[in-house]
Amino acid sequence: MCIIRLDSVQYSYVNRYQTVEALENVSCSFEQGKIYAIIGKSGSGKSTMLSLMAGLDLPRQGDVYFRGQSTRDLDLDQYRRDQVAIIYQSFRLFPLLTALENVMYPMELHGIKPRVAKERAQDYIRSVYLGKDEFNRFPSMLSGGEQQRIAIARALAMDTDLILADEPSGNLDSATARSIIELLADLAHQQNYCVAIVTHDREIMDMVDVTYQMRDGVLLQDE
C-alpha cells in the first residue's frame, strides 16, 4: 500500500550567490512493508527530498501526498508529531534522560500514562535487541550503535507507519552500521513499516528493496 508519494516535485532556494535547484521534477512512491534507500553525494538533493517528506517544508511546485492527501492541506505540526518518525545521524537523544525515558518521551507527549509508557518503552527497547541493562543508562554511557538503537526505539514509540532515516549509519563503524540497516529492514518486512533511508553509502544497496539515486536534484531508480 502506497503511504507517501511525490508528484512532479520541484524545490529551489537562494544562497548568497545564486538560485539552487535542489529538486527537479521528482516523482516517486513509497509503500508499507518495504525499505528504500535514497543515495547520492552531499548536495545532490537527497536530504531536501527527505525534509519535504517529513513535512519540514513544502515544494515550490508539485505535491507530496501522504495517504492521498497533499501536505499542503495538512497541519504540518500535527503531521510531524503524529504521522512520521525521523531518525537522525546524530541520534538527538536527550542527554539528561535515560534510554528508557528517551523512549517514553513521545508517548507521554501523546497523553499516555507513565506506567503504560514505561511498559511499552521497555518492549520497544527489547525489540531493537537491547535489554534492561541499558534501560537506566544515559546516552553518554551508551556506544554509538546502542544510541542509534535507542533512537530507533523512540521512533517506534511514535506509533507511525512511516520512518525516515537521515544517514542513520553515518557515525558508526561498518559492522554496526550494517546491523542498524538490517534492523530497519526487519521493521519494514516484519512489522509493515515504510522505511526510507537517505545515505551516501552504496554498500547498503543489497539490503534494501528499492534504491533511488539522486544526482543534481534529479531522481533515478535503480533497476
N, C-alpha and C positions, 0 to 999 in steps of 0.2 A: 504494500500500500504506500503510495506516494505521500510523504508528510510535508516536504518543503520543495519548492520549485522556483527557479529563476527564469524569467521570461524577458529576453532581449534587454538585459540589464546593462546600463552604462553608468559609469561613475567617474567624475573628474574632480580635481582640486587644484588650487592655485598656490604654488610656493613662491618664494621670493623672486624668482626669475621667469617662471613660465607656468602655463596650464599643463597639468599632468593628466593624461588619460589613463586612469588606473584600471578600468574595466571597459571593454569594448564589446557590446552586443553579446553578452554572456547568457546562454540558455542551458539549463541542465536540471535534473530532478534527482531527488534522494528518497529512498524507500526505507521503511522499517525492516529490521531483520538483516540489514547489510551494513558493512563498514566501508567507508570511502576514504581515499587519500587525494588531497589536492596538493600537487607537488610543483615547486617552482623555486627559482632563485630569489634572493632578497630583492624586494622592489618589483616583483613580477605582477603583483596584484592579488595574490592568494589571501593575504590577511585582510585586505579590503573586502574581498568576497565573503570571508567568514564574518566580518563585522556587520555586513548587511544581512546575512542570515541570522545573526544574533539580535538584530533589531537595534544595533547601536547607532545606525544611521539609515537613511533612505536613499534609493538610487536616484540619480539625476534624471534618468529615463528608464522605462521598463518597470517591472514589478518583481517583488519577491512574494510568493504565495505560501502561506502556512495553512495546511489543511484546506486549501482552496480559497483562502481569504488573503487579500493583499495586505502586506504590513502597513501600507498607507492608511488602511482603515482600522488598524488595531491601536489600542492603547499600548504604546511601546513599553512603558514602565511595567505594566501588568504582564505583557508578553515576556519580557526578560525575566520577570520574577517567577512566573508560573509555567512557562512553556518550553524554556530552553535552559540547558545546563552547560556551562562553559568551563573547560579545564585549561589552565594556563601553564606555560613552560616554567614560570617562576613559582608555581604551586599556589601562592596567595593564601596561605593558611594564616589564621590569626595567631601571632606568636605568643600571646598571653592566655590562649585557650589550649587545653589538652586536645589530643587527637579526637577523643570521644566528644568533647564539647564543640570542636570544629564541625563534626558531622551532625551533631544535634542542632546547630545554629539555624540552618534554613528551615527545619521542621518547626522550631519554636517561633520563627517569624510567621509561619502559617497557622499559628494558634494551637499546635499540637501540644498536649500536656507533657511536662518534663519527663514523667515516668515512662510514658509511651514513647517519647522521642528518644530516651536513653536506650530502651529495649531495641528500637528499630536501628539506632545508630550502631549498636553492638553487632546486629545482624549484618548491616552494610559493611562494616569493617571486616567481619569474618568473610564476607563474600569476595573481598579483594585479597584474601589469603594472608590476613594479619589476625592476631589474636589478642587476648586480654592483656598480654604483656605490653602491648602498645596503647591500650585504652587511655592510660593516665600519663602518657609521656607528652611533653611539649614538643612542638615542631623541631626545635633546636636539638632535641635528643634523638631524632629520627634520621636515618640515612636519606639520601635523595630519592631512592626508589620507594622507601616507606612513605615519605612525604607525598609523593605523587599518587600512591595508592590511597592515602587518606583524602587527597583532593578528588580522586575518582569516587570514593565512598560518599563524599559530600555531594558530588554531582548526582549520585543515585538517590540521595536523600531528598533531592528536589522533586522527585516523583514526576519526571517528564519522560517523553519518548524520544527526545532529540538531545544528543550530546555533541557539542562542538569542542574540538580539542586543538589548541594553538601550540604547535611544537611541543607536544606533551613529553617527548623523549629527548628534547634538545639539551638538557643539562645532565643527562645520565650516561653512564658507560654503556657500551654496545649490548652487553648481556642483559642488563637491567632494562634498557630501552626496548629490547625485543620482548621481554616479559610483559612490559606495560602494553605494548601493541597487541600481544596475544590476549591479554586480559580484556582490552576494549573489543577485540574481535569476538571473544566469548560472550560478552554482554550483548552484542548485536545478534549473534546467531542463536544464543540460548534463551535470551530474555526479550528479544524482539525490539531492541533499541535501534534507532538510526544513529550511527556514529560517523561523523565527518572529521577527518584529521588534516590539518594544514601542516606541511613539513617540507623540508628541503632534502630529506633522507630518502634516496631512491631504493635503499635496501629493504624497505618495508613493503615494496610493491607486491611481493609474493604472499603477503599476509593479509591483503585486503581484497574485497570483492570487485571494486571499481576504482580505477585510477584516472584522475583528471590531471592534465598538465597545463599549468598557467605560464604563458610566455608573453611578456609585454602587454598584459591585460586581455589577451585572447585565450580562451579556454579550449583545450583539445582533450578528447577522451581517448585513452589508450585502448587498443583492441586486445 
